[in-house]
Amino acid sequence: MPSKYMTRQRRAILSYLGRHADELLSAREIGEALQGQDVSLSAVYRNLAELEAEGALLRDSHGGGREAGYRYIGAERCRGCLHLSCKKCGRTFHMDSAGAELLADTLARLEGFALDKGDTVLYGTCEDCRYARGP
């Protein structure tokens, strides 16, 4: 259920998240980015919790770090998309729709499992990182 109030701080947070859709961001990173707009860190945490409850954010603690990351999926271009996230560089992107459908269909047929593409992130290594030359 969407939040009843659209405060100045919430608008600033949503605007920032919309410009950084699909990026994994910590509450601290969001707070630092919005410091000049008088958005308190407590307001960031409170709004992130509300947005997560509303289904507009995915909370991710996959990296094993102490601080969770948040990925905004409330942007129109993210609706129903399967996300791929690189464990090396942290980049997140949408899986090609044909590939996502093939994966979802295969899971349904072989496992009897209905994949929620809009709420799923697959982790691995992106092409750029896989083929990057080391020092």
URFEN-V673579 format. One record per backbone hydrogen bond with DSSP energy under -0.5 kcal/mol. CO is the residue of the C=O (numbers start at 1). NH is the residue of the N-H. Records with the same first field share a line. If there is no record, write none. Layout:
CO = NH + NH
This chain:
5 = 7
7 = 11
8 = 12
9 = 13
10 = 14
11 = 15
12 = 16
13 = 17
14 = 18
15 = 19
16 = 20
17 = 20
18 = 21
20 = 23
23 = 25 + 72
25 = 70
26 = 30
27 = 31
28 = 32
29 = 33
30 = 34
32 = 35
34 = 37 + 39
35 = 38
38 = 40
40 = 44
41 = 45
42 = 46
43 = 47
44 = 48
45 = 49
46 = 50
47 = 51
48 = 52
49 = 53
50 = 54
51 = 55 + 56 + 57
52 = 55
56 = 73 + 74
58 = 71
60 = 69
61 = 64
68 = 27
69 = 60
70 = 25 + 72
71 = 58 + 73
72 = 22
75 = 78 + 79
76 = 79
78 = 81
82 = 95
83 = 122
84 = 93
85 = 124
86 = 90
91 = 86
93 = 84
96 = 100
97 = 101
98 = 102
99 = 103
100 = 104
101 = 105
102 = 106
103 = 107
104 = 108
105 = 109
106 = 110
107 = 111 + 112 + 113
108 = 112
113 = 115
115 = 117
116 = 119
117 = 120
120 = 83
122 = 85
124 = 87
126 = 130
127 = 131
129 = 132
